Amino acid sequence: MTIKRFIAGAVCPACGVQDTVRFFQKEDFDIRECVDCGFSDEVQNKPALVGELPETRVSHEGEGRHNTLNEDQNVQVVRILDN
């Protein structure tokens, strides 16, 4: 018996409707299909990255490491005084 599972939040690449895509295995292939428009395709087990990584709010230049505070960044401590 084939177990079909819906993917929460997934958007169909054909019709653009959200929460209509389900995932299942058929003859050792991973299949996704849309119950709204009938779109279906095979999903790669290990998809390769194509192109550059997208820019995100946590992306950093250089080696991809988080920036650390250095003395040469002129960091000043702010103190809040009670009246």
N, C-alpha and C positions, 0 to 999 in steps of 0.2 A: 504494500500500500504506500502510495506517495504522500508524504506530508508536505502541504503547502503552507508557507508562513508569510504573513504580510510584514512589510518593512515599514516601521513607523517613521513618518516624516519624509519618506521617499517620494520623489516627483517623477512621473513618467517622462522619459526623454522625447516621446512622440507627441503626446497631447498636453503635457504640462499639468495634469491633475495630480494633486497630492494625496497620499494615503490610498492609492489604488494598485500599487505594485506589490506583487507577491513573489516569493522565491521558493524554488524546489529543485530537486535533483532528478534527472531522467537519464538513465543509461550512462552513469558516471559523468554527466555534464551538469553544471550549475546553470539553471535557467531562471530568468526573471521575466515576468509578464504583467501586463496591465489588464485588470479586469474591466476597465472602462472602455478602452479603445481596441483591445486585443493585441497590442504591441507585444512582441516576444523576442528575446535574443539570448545568446549564450554569454555567461559572465566568466571572465578569466579568473582562474584561481589565484594567480599572483600577477596582477597588472603591473606593467612597467611604467615608470614615471616618464612622461614625455614633456620636453620643454623645461622651463624654469619653474621653480616653486613659486606659488602666489605670494604676494606681499600681504602680511598680516600685521596686526597691532603689536605682536611680540617678535616680529622679524628684526634681525640686527645685521648690520653690515659686517663683513669680515668672515671670521671663522664660525659664525652662527652661535656664538656664546653670548650669554647675558652680559650687559655692561656692568662693570663694578665701579664703585666710587674710588677715585684716586685723589691724591693730594693736589694734583695739578688741575683739577676741575673746579677749584675755588668754591668749595662747599662751605656754607656758613650755617651755624646753628642759630635758630630763632628761639628766643625765650619769651613766654607770655607771663606778664607780671600781673598780680592781683592789685587792685586799688584799695 
